[in-house]
C-alpha cells in the first residue's frame, strides 16, 4: 500500500474514533427499518399504534411525567412486541438522574442489568426539561429504540434490555402497581 493510501486510511480511522459515541450509535438497521439521527417518529410504525393506557406519575404533590403505553392493536400482552412507552415530562430531570432512577429500580426489582446498557443510555439520554418527550419503541425483534421529542437518539440491540427497561413500569413487581394497571388498560 503506498504512503498516500496508508495516510488516508489512518485519517479515516482516526476520524471515526473521534466521533462522539452518540453518532457511533446513530444508525441502526433492524429488520427492514433503518433509524438514524434524521429519523423522526412519524416515519416509524409508531403513529399507527393505539393507546393501551395512560397514567400520571407523581411524587408527593409533584407531577413528574405522563406515561402512555401503545401497541399496534391497542391491547397489552406481557412480553409481546412491538410496543411503545411514551413519557411526557412535567419537570426538569438531568440525564444522570434518569440513569440513577433506572438503575435503582432495576436493583429494587432484582433485575440483572448490564453495564453496557448504562453506558449506552448515558451516551444517548439528554437532560429533560418540562414538556420534553422520551419514547421507547420496542420493535418486533425486541430491539429498543429511543426517541427524544420525536427524533431518534439511539438503540439497544439486546432483547433482555427491552424486558428489563419496560419492567420498570409494566412488571407486576413495579414500584407503582396502580400506575401499571392504568398503563396496561386494567384501570382507566
HELIX and SHEET records of a PDB file:
HELIX    1   1 UNK A    3  UNK A   18  1                                  16    
HELIX    2   2 UNK A   21  UNK A   24  1                                   4    
HELIX    3   3 UNK A   41  UNK A   43  5                                   3    
HELIX    4   4 UNK A   45  UNK A   48  5                                   4    
HELIX    5   5 UNK A   95  UNK A  108  1                                  14    
HELIX    6   6 UNK A  115  UNK A  124  1                                  10    
HELIX    7   7 UNK A  159  UNK A  170  1                                  12    
HELIX    8   8 UNK A  177  UNK A  183  1                                   7    
SHEET    1   A 2 UNK A  28  UNK A  30  0                                        
SHEET    2   A 2 UNK A  33  UNK A  35 -1                                        
SHEET    1   B 6 UNK A  50  UNK A  59  0                                        
SHEET    2   B 6 UNK A  62  UNK A  71 -1                                        
SHEET    3   B 6 UNK A  83  UNK A  89 -1                                        
SHEET    4   B 6 UNK A 133  UNK A 138 -1                                        
SHEET    5   B 6 UNK A 144  UNK A 148 -1                                        
SHEET    6   B 6 UNK A 151  UNK A 156 -1                                        
END                                                                             
